[in-house]
């Protein structure tokens, strides 16, 4: 399961390899990628998966320069290593994650 986090929780939750899904409830592509991220979380138990609602956490979105949603950012020990902007199919996202393991 992908855990929704707030700005206060963000740094505490960003240890190891973590994928963070920056999204908004009203965003169609976000709603399309959300179940894919859930599946990826189930398939990749060695990683953390988190969600950040940009409407509820605008400062966090600004901090990471999130200008389009969905934006998936991959962190390793709290540092950004890569990102995917917009909708992507599951296989592309899994290949992307695998390239960073």
Backbone atoms as SQL, in Angstrom:
CREATE TABLE atoms (id INTEGER PRIMARY KEY, chain TEXT, resi INTEGER, resn TEXT, atom TEXT, x REAL, y REAL, z REAL);
INSERT INTO atoms VALUES
  (1, 'A', 1, 'UNK', 'N', 0.834, -1.179, 0.000),
  (2, 'A', 1, 'UNK', 'CA', 0.000, 0.000, 0.000),
  (3, 'A', 1, 'UNK', 'C', 0.883, 1.248, 0.000),
  (4, 'A', 2, 'UNK', 'N', 0.433, 2.254, -0.723),
  (5, 'A', 2, 'UNK', 'CA', 1.164, 3.504, -0.813),
  (6, 'A', 2, 'UNK', 'C', 0.629, 4.449, 0.260),
  (7, 'A', 3, 'UNK', 'N', 1.515, 4.944, 1.102),
  (8, 'A', 3, 'UNK', 'CA', 1.113, 5.797, 2.220),
  (9, 'A', 3, 'UNK', 'C', 1.142, 7.265, 1.815),
  (10, 'A', 4, 'UNK', 'N', 0.054, 7.968, 2.097),
  (11, 'A', 4, 'UNK', 'CA', -0.006, 9.408, 1.878),
  (12, 'A', 4, 'UNK', 'C', 0.735, 10.082, 3.023),
  (13, 'A', 5, 'UNK', 'N', 1.630, 11.032, 2.691),
  (14, 'A', 5, 'UNK', 'CA', 2.417, 11.699, 3.720),
  (15, 'A', 5, 'UNK', 'C', 2.287, 13.216, 3.615),
  (16, 'A', 6, 'UNK', 'N', 2.600, 13.880, 4.709),
  (17, 'A', 6, 'UNK', 'CA', 2.601, 15.340, 4.764),
  (18, 'A', 6, 'UNK', 'C', 4.039, 15.838, 4.702),
  (19, 'A', 7, 'UNK', 'N', 4.177, 17.141, 4.593),
  (20, 'A', 7, 'UNK', 'CA', 5.502, 17.742, 4.559),
  (21, 'A', 7, 'UNK', 'C', 6.315, 17.422, 5.791),
  (22, 'A', 8, 'UNK', 'N', 5.668, 17.401, 6.956),
  (23, 'A', 8, 'UNK', 'CA', 6.371, 17.097, 8.197),
  (24, 'A', 8, 'UNK', 'C', 6.929, 15.676, 8.202),
  (25, 'A', 9, 'UNK', 'N', 6.189, 14.757, 7.602),
  (26, 'A', 9, 'UNK', 'CA', 6.612, 13.355, 7.578),
  (27, 'A', 9, 'UNK', 'C', 7.638, 13.077, 6.486),
  (28, 'A', 10, 'UNK', 'N', 7.739, 13.968, 5.526),
  (29, 'A', 10, 'UNK', 'CA', 8.482, 13.677, 4.302),
  (30, 'A', 10, 'UNK', 'C', 9.914, 13.230, 4.562),
  (31, 'A', 11, 'UNK', 'N', 10.676, 14.003, 5.297),
  (32, 'A', 11, 'UNK', 'CA', 12.078, 13.645, 5.503),
  (33, 'A', 11, 'UNK', 'C', 12.237, 12.409, 6.390),
  (34, 'A', 12, 'UNK', 'N', 11.354, 12.227, 7.346),
  (35, 'A', 12, 'UNK', 'CA', 11.434, 11.022, 8.178),
  (36, 'A', 12, 'UNK', 'C', 11.155, 9.771, 7.362),
  (37, 'A', 13, 'UNK', 'N', 10.305, 9.909, 6.357),
  (38, 'A', 13, 'UNK', 'CA', 9.867, 8.758, 5.568),
  (39, 'A', 13, 'UNK', 'C', 10.802, 8.458, 4.391),
  (40, 'A', 14, 'UNK', 'N', 11.768, 9.331, 4.110),
  (41, 'A', 14, 'UNK', 'CA', 12.569, 9.220, 2.894),
  (42, 'A', 14, 'UNK', 'C', 13.910, 8.543, 3.131),
  (43, 'A', 15, 'UNK', 'N', 13.927, 7.406, 3.813),
  (44, 'A', 15, 'UNK', 'CA', 15.162, 6.654, 3.990),
  (45, 'A', 15, 'UNK', 'C', 15.133, 5.438, 3.071),
  (46, 'A', 16, 'UNK', 'N', 16.291, 5.049, 2.585),
  (47, 'A', 16, 'UNK', 'CA', 16.358, 3.959, 1.619),
  (48, 'A', 16, 'UNK', 'C', 15.908, 4.458, 0.257),
  (49, 'A', 17, 'UNK', 'N', 15.402, 3.559, -0.566),
  (50, 'A', 17, 'UNK', 'CA', 14.898, 3.922, -1.892),
  (51, 'A', 17, 'UNK', 'C', 13.393, 4.106, -1.786),
  (52, 'A', 18, 'UNK', 'N', 12.929, 5.306, -2.148),
  (53, 'A', 18, 'UNK', 'CA', 11.520, 5.658, -1.986),
  (54, 'A', 18, 'UNK', 'C', 11.019, 6.338, -3.254),
  (55, 'A', 19, 'UNK', 'N', 9.884, 5.878, -3.755),
  (56, 'A', 19, 'UNK', 'CA', 9.207, 6.542, -4.854),
  (57, 'A', 19, 'UNK', 'C', 8.099, 7.396, -4.259),
  (58, 'A', 20, 'UNK', 'N', 8.083, 8.681, -4.624),
  (59, 'A', 20, 'UNK', 'CA', 7.056, 9.593, -4.130),
  (60, 'A', 20, 'UNK', 'C', 6.218, 10.049, -5.311),
  (61, 'A', 21, 'UNK', 'N', 4.918, 9.815, -5.211),
  (62, 'A', 21, 'UNK', 'CA', 3.941, 10.192, -6.229),
  (63, 'A', 21, 'UNK', 'C', 3.330, 11.534, -5.821),
  (64, 'A', 22, 'UNK', 'N', 3.705, 12.601, -6.542),
  (65, 'A', 22, 'UNK', 'CA', 3.100, 13.914, -6.329),
  (66, 'A', 22, 'UNK', 'C', 1.867, 13.982, -7.223),
  (67, 'A', 23, 'UNK', 'N', 0.698, 14.216, -6.632),
  (68, 'A', 23, 'UNK', 'CA', -0.569, 14.112, -7.345),
  (69, 'A', 23, 'UNK', 'C', -1.575, 15.136, -6.820),
  (70, 'A', 24, 'UNK', 'N', -2.739, 15.174, -7.503),
  (71, 'A', 24, 'UNK', 'CA', -3.894, 15.931, -7.017),
  (72, 'A', 24, 'UNK', 'C', -5.135, 15.091, -7.282),
  (73, 'A', 25, 'UNK', 'N', -6.115, 15.215, -6.407),
  (74, 'A', 25, 'UNK', 'CA', -7.340, 14.417, -6.541),
  (75, 'A', 25, 'UNK', 'C', -8.093, 14.706, -7.840),
  (76, 'A', 26, 'UNK', 'N', -8.034, 15.938, -8.332),
  (77, 'A', 26, 'UNK', 'CA', -8.788, 16.353, -9.514),
  (78, 'A', 26, 'UNK', 'C', -8.096, 15.991, -10.830),
  (79, 'A', 27, 'UNK', 'N', -6.872, 15.484, -10.765),
  (80, 'A', 27, 'UNK', 'CA', -6.031, 15.241, -11.948),
  (81, 'A', 27, 'UNK', 'C', -6.330, 13.871, -12.566),
  (82, 'A', 28, 'UNK', 'N', -6.822, 13.876, -13.816),
  (83, 'A', 28, 'UNK', 'CA', -7.135, 12.627, -14.514),
  (84, 'A', 28, 'UNK', 'C', -5.944, 11.694, -14.672),
  (85, 'A', 29, 'UNK', 'N', -4.803, 12.168, -15.211),
  (86, 'A', 29, 'UNK', 'CA', -3.634, 11.285, -15.323),
  (87, 'A', 29, 'UNK', 'C', -3.147, 10.768, -13.971),
  (88, 'A', 30, 'UNK', 'N', -3.322, 11.572, -12.912),
  (89, 'A', 30, 'UNK', 'CA', -2.949, 11.108, -11.563),
  (90, 'A', 30, 'UNK', 'C', -3.815, 9.923, -11.153),
  (91, 'A', 31, 'UNK', 'N', -5.105, 10.013, -11.450),
  (92, 'A', 31, 'UNK', 'CA', -6.009, 8.910, -11.107),
  (93, 'A', 31, 'UNK', 'C', -5.688, 7.666, -11.936),
  (94, 'A', 32, 'UNK', 'N', -5.161, 7.860, -13.149),
  (95, 'A', 32, 'UNK', 'CA', -4.781, 6.721, -13.978),
  (96, 'A', 32, 'UNK', 'C', -3.506, 6.049, -13.473),
  (97, 'A', 33, 'UNK', 'N', -2.545, 6.837, -12.982),
  (98, 'A', 33, 'UNK', 'CA', -1.271, 6.262, -12.549),
  (99, 'A', 33, 'UNK', 'C', -1.347, 5.705, -11.123),
  (100, 'A', 34, 'UNK', 'N', -2.291, 6.170, -10.330),
  (101, 'A', 34, 'UNK', 'CA', -2.384, 5.752, -8.933),
  (102, 'A', 34, 'UNK', 'C', -2.480, 4.233, -8.751),
  (103, 'A', 35, 'UNK', 'N', -3.371, 3.529, -9.480),
  (104, 'A', 35, 'UNK', 'CA', -3.413, 2.066, -9.287),
  (105, 'A', 35, 'UNK', 'C', -2.135, 1.376, -9.769),
  (106, 'A', 36, 'UNK', 'N', -1.455, 1.971, -10.740),
  (107, 'A', 36, 'UNK', 'CA', -0.186, 1.406, -11.209),
  (108, 'A', 36, 'UNK', 'C', 0.864, 1.527, -10.112),
  (109, 'A', 37, 'UNK', 'N', 0.903, 2.672, -9.447),
  (110, 'A', 37, 'UNK', 'CA', 1.855, 2.866, -8.352),
  (111, 'A', 37, 'UNK', 'C', 1.554, 1.879, -7.224),
  (112, 'A', 38, 'UNK', 'N', 0.274, 1.642, -6.960),
  (113, 'A', 38, 'UNK', 'CA', -0.106, 0.646, -5.942),
  (114, 'A', 38, 'UNK', 'C', 0.418, -0.742, -6.327),
  (115, 'A', 39, 'UNK', 'N', 0.262, -1.118, -7.598),
  (116, 'A', 39, 'UNK', 'CA', 0.760, -2.413, -8.057),
  (117, 'A', 39, 'UNK', 'C', 2.283, -2.486, -7.934),
  (118, 'A', 40, 'UNK', 'N', 2.958, -1.399, -8.301),
  (119, 'A', 40, 'UNK', 'CA', 4.413, -1.366, -8.189),
  (120, 'A', 40, 'UNK', 'C', 4.847, -1.529, -6.726),
  (121, 'A', 41, 'UNK', 'N', 4.103, -0.908, -5.823),
  (122, 'A', 41, 'UNK', 'CA', 4.412, -1.036, -4.400),
  (123, 'A', 41, 'UNK', 'C', 4.296, -2.495, -3.959),
  (124, 'A', 42, 'UNK', 'N', 3.277, -3.180, -4.449),
  (125, 'A', 42, 'UNK', 'CA', 3.101, -4.596, -4.111),
  (126, 'A', 42, 'UNK', 'C', 4.203, -5.464, -4.711),
  (127, 'A', 43, 'UNK', 'N', 4.678, -5.086, -5.900),
  (128, 'A', 43, 'UNK', 'CA', 5.685, -5.874, -6.618),
  (129, 'A', 43, 'UNK', 'C', 7.116, -5.568, -6.167),
  (130, 'A', 44, 'UNK', 'N', 7.317, -4.463, -5.461),
  (131, 'A', 44, 'UNK', 'CA', 8.659, -4.015, -5.090),
  (132, 'A', 44, 'UNK', 'C', 8.724, -3.741, -3.595),
  (133, 'A', 45, 'UNK', 'N', 8.619, -4.800, -2.822),
  (134, 'A', 45, 'UNK', 'CA', 8.561, -4.667, -1.362),
  (135, 'A', 45, 'UNK', 'C', 9.865, -4.133, -0.767),
  (136, 'A', 46, 'UNK', 'N', 10.941, -4.157, -1.547),
  (137, 'A', 46, 'UNK', 'CA', 12.230, -3.659, -1.063),
  (138, 'A', 46, 'UNK', 'C', 12.340, -2.144, -1.113),
  (139, 'A', 47, 'UNK', 'N', 11.307, -1.482, -1.624),
  (140, 'A', 47, 'UNK', 'CA', 11.294, -0.024, -1.754),
  (141, 'A', 47, 'UNK', 'C', 10.130, 0.563, -0.980),
  (142, 'A', 48, 'UNK', 'N', 10.234, 1.844, -0.674),
  (143, 'A', 48, 'UNK', 'CA', 9.128, 2.560, -0.070),
  (144, 'A', 48, 'UNK', 'C', 8.336, 3.298, -1.144),
  (145, 'A', 49, 'UNK', 'N', 7.051, 3.441, -0.933),
  (146, 'A', 49, 'UNK', 'CA', 6.176, 4.167, -1.855),
  (147, 'A', 49, 'UNK', 'C', 5.313, 5.117, -1.051),
  (148, 'A', 50, 'UNK', 'N', 5.334, 6.392, -1.439),
  (149, 'A', 50, 'UNK', 'CA', 4.591, 7.434, -0.730),
  (150, 'A', 50, 'UNK', 'C', 3.841, 8.298, -1.727),
  (151, 'A', 51, 'UNK', 'N', 2.816, 9.001, -1.222),
  (152, 'A', 51, 'UNK', 'CA', 2.033, 9.924, -2.043),
  (153, 'A', 51, 'UNK', 'C', 1.997, 11.284, -1.362),
  (154, 'A', 52, 'UNK', 'N', 2.074, 12.341, -2.162),
  (155, 'A', 52, 'UNK', 'CA', 1.968, 13.702, -1.652),
  (156, 'A', 52, 'UNK', 'C', 0.934, 14.435, -2.498),
  (157, 'A', 53, 'UNK', 'N', -0.123, 14.906, -1.842),
  (158, 'A', 53, 'UNK', 'CA', -1.156, 15.690, -2.514),
  (159, 'A', 53, 'UNK', 'C', -0.638, 17.119, -2.637),
  (160, 'A', 54, 'UNK', 'N', -0.415, 17.587, -3.870),
  (161, 'A', 54, 'UNK', 'CA', 0.183, 18.910, -4.075),
  (162, 'A', 54, 'UNK', 'C', -0.741, 20.045, -3.635),
  (163, 'A', 55, 'UNK', 'N', -2.049, 19.808, -3.618),
  (164, 'A', 55, 'UNK', 'CA', -2.975, 20.836, -3.148),
  (165, 'A', 55, 'UNK', 'C', -2.897, 21.006, -1.634),
  (166, 'A', 56, 'UNK', 'N', -2.609, 19.926, -0.928),
  (167, 'A', 56, 'UNK', 'CA', -2.502, 19.964, 0.525),
  (168, 'A', 56, 'UNK', 'C', -1.086, 20.296, 0.997),
  (169, 'A', 57, 'UNK', 'N', -0.093, 20.049, 0.142),
  (170, 'A', 57, 'UNK', 'CA', 1.316, 20.269, 0.492),
  (171, 'A', 57, 'UNK', 'C', 2.017, 21.099, -0.588),
  (172, 'A', 58, 'UNK', 'N', 1.534, 22.329, -0.849),
  (173, 'A', 58, 'UNK', 'CA', 2.148, 23.125, -1.924),
  (174, 'A', 58, 'UNK', 'C', 3.612, 23.478, -1.664),
  (175, 'A', 59, 'UNK', 'N', 3.992, 23.666, -0.412),
  (176, 'A', 59, 'UNK', 'CA', 5.392, 23.998, -0.113),
  (177, 'A', 59, 'UNK', 'C', 6.327, 22.850, -0.469),
  (178, 'A', 60, 'UNK', 'N', 5.880, 21.638, -0.218),
  (179, 'A', 60, 'UNK', 'CA', 6.683, 20.462, -0.553),
  (180, 'A', 60, 'UNK', 'C', 6.795, 20.315, -2.071),
  (181, 'A', 61, 'UNK', 'N', 5.697, 20.550, -2.779),
  (182, 'A', 61, 'UNK', 'CA', 5.727, 20.496, -4.241),
  (183, 'A', 61, 'UNK', 'C', 6.685, 21.550, -4.793),
  (184, 'A', 62, 'UNK', 'N', 6.643, 22.740, -4.235),
  (185, 'A', 62, 'UNK', 'CA', 7.555, 23.807, -4.680),
  (186, 'A', 62, 'UNK', 'C', 9.003, 23.452, -4.355),
  (187, 'A', 63, 'UNK', 'N', 9.221, 22.883, -3.197),
  (188, 'A', 63, 'UNK', 'CA', 10.580, 22.512, -2.781),
  (189, 'A', 63, 'UNK', 'C', 11.241, 21.565, -3.774),
  (190, 'A', 64, 'UNK', 'N', 10.440, 20.658, -4.344),
  (191, 'A', 64, 'UNK', 'CA', 10.966, 19.690, -5.302),
  (192, 'A', 64, 'UNK', 'C', 10.644, 20.055, -6.745),
  (193, 'A', 65, 'UNK', 'N', 10.265, 21.327, -6.967),
  (194, 'A', 65, 'UNK', 'CA', 10.055, 21.860, -8.307),
  (195, 'A', 65, 'UNK', 'C', 9.055, 21.028, -9.117),
  (196, 'A', 66, 'UNK', 'N', 7.978, 20.616, -8.456),
  (197, 'A', 66, 'UNK', 'CA', 6.925, 19.863, -9.133),
  (198, 'A', 66, 'UNK', 'C', 6.018, 20.878, -9.817),
  (199, 'A', 67, 'UNK', 'N', 6.066, 20.889, -11.150),
  (200, 'A', 67, 'UNK', 'CA', 5.296, 21.854, -11.937),
  (201, 'A', 67, 'UNK', 'C', 4.179, 21.200, -12.727),
  (202, 'A', 68, 'UNK', 'N', 4.275, 19.905, -12.915),
  (203, 'A', 68, 'UNK', 'CA', 3.248, 19.133, -13.620),
  (204, 'A', 68, 'UNK', 'C', 2.957, 17.901, -12.783),
  (205, 'A', 69, 'UNK', 'N', 1.727, 17.435, -12.884),
  (206, 'A', 69, 'UNK', 'CA', 1.364, 16.225, -12.156),
  (207, 'A', 69, 'UNK', 'C', 0.697, 15.250, -13.107),
  (208, 'A', 70, 'UNK', 'N', 0.829, 13.976, -12.856),
  (209, 'A', 70, 'UNK', 'CA', 1.613, 13.381, -11.787),
  (210, 'A', 70, 'UNK', 'C', 3.115, 13.522, -12.041),
  (211, 'A', 71, 'UNK', 'N', 3.846, 13.649, -10.962),
  (212, 'A', 71, 'UNK', 'CA', 5.307, 13.597, -10.995),
  (213, 'A', 71, 'UNK', 'C', 5.728, 12.526, -9.995),
  (214, 'A', 72, 'UNK', 'N', 6.467, 11.555, -10.492),
  (215, 'A', 72, 'UNK', 'CA', 6.998, 10.484, -9.651),
  (216, 'A', 72, 'UNK', 'C', 8.483, 10.757, -9.460),
  (217, 'A', 73, 'UNK', 'N', 8.881, 10.941, -8.217),
  (218, 'A', 73, 'UNK', 'CA', 10.285, 11.217, -7.923),
  (219, 'A', 73, 'UNK', 'C', 10.858, 10.048, -7.124),
  (220, 'A', 74, 'UNK', 'N', 12.006, 9.575, -7.578),
  (221, 'A', 74, 'UNK', 'CA', 12.700, 8.487, -6.908),
  (222, 'A', 74, 'UNK', 'C', 13.816, 9.081, -6.050),
  (223, 'A', 75, 'UNK', 'N', 13.779, 8.746, -4.769),
  (224, 'A', 75, 'UNK', 'CA', 14.770, 9.221, -3.814),
  (225, 'A', 75, 'UNK', 'C', 15.589, 8.048, -3.295),
  (226, 'A', 76, 'UNK', 'N', 16.859, 8.300, -3.054),
  (227, 'A', 76, 'UNK', 'CA', 17.711, 7.342, -2.348),
  (228, 'A', 76, 'UNK', 'C', 18.291, 8.083, -1.160),
  (229, 'A', 77, 'UNK', 'N', 17.943, 7.616, 0.033),
  (230, 'A', 77, 'UNK', 'CA', 18.396, 8.226, 1.283),
  (231, 'A', 77, 'UNK', 'C', 18.143, 9.732, 1.314),
  (232, 'A', 78, 'UNK', 'N', 16.954, 10.115, 0.861),
  (233, 'A', 78, 'UNK', 'CA', 16.527, 11.499, 0.936),
  (234, 'A', 78, 'UNK', 'C', 16.968, 12.394, -0.202),
  (235, 'A', 79, 'UNK', 'N', 17.738, 11.858, -1.150),
  (236, 'A', 79, 'UNK', 'CA', 18.210, 12.654, -2.274),
  (237, 'A', 79, 'UNK', 'C', 17.540, 12.183, -3.560),
  (238, 'A', 80, 'UNK', 'N', 17.058, 13.151, -4.346),
  (239, 'A', 80, 'UNK', 'CA', 16.425, 12.805, -5.614),
  (240, 'A', 80, 'UNK', 'C', 17.457, 12.220, -6.569),
  (241, 'A', 81, 'UNK', 'N', 17.072, 11.092, -7.199),
  (242, 'A', 81, 'UNK', 'CA', 17.949, 10.481, -8.196),
  (243, 'A', 81, 'UNK', 'C', 17.343, 10.510, -9.588),
  (244, 'A', 82, 'UNK', 'N', 16.020, 10.590, -9.682),
  (245, 'A', 82, 'UNK', 'CA', 15.378, 10.614, -11.004),
  (246, 'A', 82, 'UNK', 'C', 13.903, 10.948, -10.828),
  (247, 'A', 83, 'UNK', 'N', 13.251, 11.300, -11.941),
  (248, 'A', 83, 'UNK', 'CA', 11.813, 11.564, -11.897),
  (249, 'A', 83, 'UNK', 'C', 11.172, 11.219, -13.234),
  (250, 'A', 84, 'UNK', 'N', 9.888, 10.917, -13.166),
  (251, 'A', 84, 'UNK', 'CA', 9.046, 10.705, -14.345),
  (252, 'A', 84, 'UNK', 'C', 7.885, 11.668, -14.205),
  (253, 'A', 85, 'UNK', 'N', 7.632, 12.429, -15.259),
  (254, 'A', 85, 'UNK', 'CA', 6.538, 13.404, -15.252),
  (255, 'A', 85, 'UNK', 'C', 5.456, 12.919, -16.199),
  (256, 'A', 86, 'UNK', 'N', 4.215, 12.915, -15.713),
  (257, 'A', 86, 'UNK', 'CA', 3.083, 12.487, -16.527),
  (258, 'A', 86, 'UNK', 'C', 2.803, 11.003, -16.383),
  (259, 'A', 87, 'UNK', 'N', 1.775, 10.560, -17.074),
  (260, 'A', 87, 'UNK', 'CA', 1.377, 9.158, -17.032),
  (261, 'A', 87, 'UNK', 'C', 2.401, 8.296, -17.754),
  (262, 'A', 88, 'UNK', 'N', 2.660, 7.128, -17.203),
  (263, 'A', 88, 'UNK', 'CA', 3.494, 6.116, -17.856),
  (264, 'A', 88, 'UNK', 'C', 2.904, 4.753, -17.529),
  (265, 'A', 89, 'UNK', 'N', 2.954, 3.813, -18.487),
  (266, 'A', 89, 'UNK', 'CA', 2.426, 2.471, -18.210),
  (267, 'A', 89, 'UNK', 'C', 3.303, 1.724, -17.207),
  (268, 'A', 90, 'UNK', 'N', 2.718, 0.693, -16.624),
  (269, 'A', 90, 'UNK', 'CA', 3.385, -0.058, -15.558),
  (270, 'A', 90, 'UNK', 'C', 4.741, -0.608, -15.993),
  (271, 'A', 91, 'UNK', 'N', 4.827, -1.200, -17.172),
  (272, 'A', 91, 'UNK', 'CA', 6.087, -1.806, -17.596),
  (273, 'A', 91, 'UNK', 'C', 7.194, -0.767, -17.703),
  (274, 'A', 92, 'UNK', 'N', 6.864, 0.415, -18.211),
  (275, 'A', 92, 'UNK', 'CA', 7.876, 1.474, -18.314),
  (276, 'A', 92, 'UNK', 'C', 8.345, 1.900, -16.924),
  (277, 'A', 93, 'UNK', 'N', 7.401, 2.039, -15.994),
  (278, 'A', 93, 'UNK', 'CA', 7.767, 2.443, -14.639),
  (279, 'A', 93, 'UNK', 'C', 8.577, 1.357, -13.933),
  (280, 'A', 94, 'UNK', 'N', 8.240, 0.085, -14.167),
  (281, 'A', 94, 'UNK', 'CA', 8.999, -0.999, -13.532),
  (282, 'A', 94, 'UNK', 'C', 10.419, -1.025, -14.078),
  (283, 'A', 95, 'UNK', 'N', 10.573, -0.847, -15.371),
  (284, 'A', 95, 'UNK', 'CA', 11.905, -0.806, -15.981),
  (285, 'A', 95, 'UNK', 'C', 12.705, 0.358, -15.419),
  (286, 'A', 96, 'UNK', 'N', 12.047, 1.499, -15.248),
  (287, 'A', 96, 'UNK', 'CA', 12.686, 2.683, -14.667),
  (288, 'A', 96, 'UNK', 'C', 13.161, 2.389, -13.241),
  (289, 'A', 97, 'UNK', 'N', 12.289, 1.775, -12.434),
  (290, 'A', 97, 'UNK', 'CA', 12.677, 1.429, -11.060),
  (291, 'A', 97, 'UNK', 'C', 13.834, 0.438, -11.050),
  (292, 'A', 98, 'UNK', 'N', 13.759, -0.576, -11.910),
  (293, 'A', 98, 'UNK', 'CA', 14.818, -1.585, -11.973),
  (294, 'A', 98, 'UNK', 'C', 16.169, -0.974, -12.315),
  (295, 'A', 99, 'UNK', 'N', 16.171, 0.072, -13.137),
  (296, 'A', 99, 'UNK', 'CA', 17.430, 0.700, -13.544),
  (297, 'A', 99, 'UNK', 'C', 18.100, 1.436, -12.377),
  (298, 'A', 100, 'UNK', 'N', 17.376, 1.637, -11.289),
  (299, 'A', 100, 'UNK', 'CA', 17.920, 2.340, -10.136),
  (300, 'A', 100, 'UNK', 'C', 18.158, 1.436, -8.929),
  (301, 'A', 101, 'UNK', 'N', 17.988, 0.142, -9.109),
  (302, 'A', 101, 'UNK', 'CA', 18.215, -0.786, -7.985),
  (303, 'A', 101, 'UNK', 'C', 19.666, -1.186, -7.904);
